[in-house]
Amino acid sequence: MFGVVFPDHTFPLDATAFAQVAPNSWLLDLSTLALAAAPRSAVVFLLPAAAAALPPGKAVAVYFQAAANRPFAFLGALGPTRPSASFPLPEAGDEPEPAVGPAKLGVAVEDAAALPPPPDEQRAERVALRVGENLFNFMQSFCGADGGKLVVPTDILDRWFRKFQERAKKDPMYLKSFDF
């Protein structure tokens, strides 16, 4: 039904490499692969017959657990319109409690409508919101009021963008501050 490749680490692994833990859920314990280093990404794909046979409204959700004492993180979902994807794998992190146990990749057939948006989409929305807030605050400092409407100079977007670029050049961490 599905497979996975850890770029620079493995050849394609099919569903038989996974342990079925529920009727529609499978887990791959990465310690069983004897990898030289922890993979930084995984390419998960649906086989053509499986993509076509996926019931309407269902998706194949992909999860990753960096260590046994860490929660599973939702990476994204696959379906007929997106039969494969490359997912960056989160690391165990610098949490106070050391990582214990092997990393695991989980795959489950779930209701597509119940799945959260992929982390990349969430990040893009957060960044767009922060950039929009920055622009709005900049515009407010130049505006006047006209019956409840903001009146700004016609070149305000050009001025804001120049200031934005200058600040990003001076401080490489500035753009990272827009992600939270």
Salt bridges, closest charged atoms under 4 A:
GLU91 OE2 - ARG40 NH1 2.89
GLU95 OE2 - ARG70 NE 3.74
ASP111 OD1 - LYS58 NZ 2.72
ASP155 OD1 - ARG159 NH1 3.28
ASP179 OD2 - ARG123 NE 2.79
ASP179 OD1 - ARG126 NH2 3.50
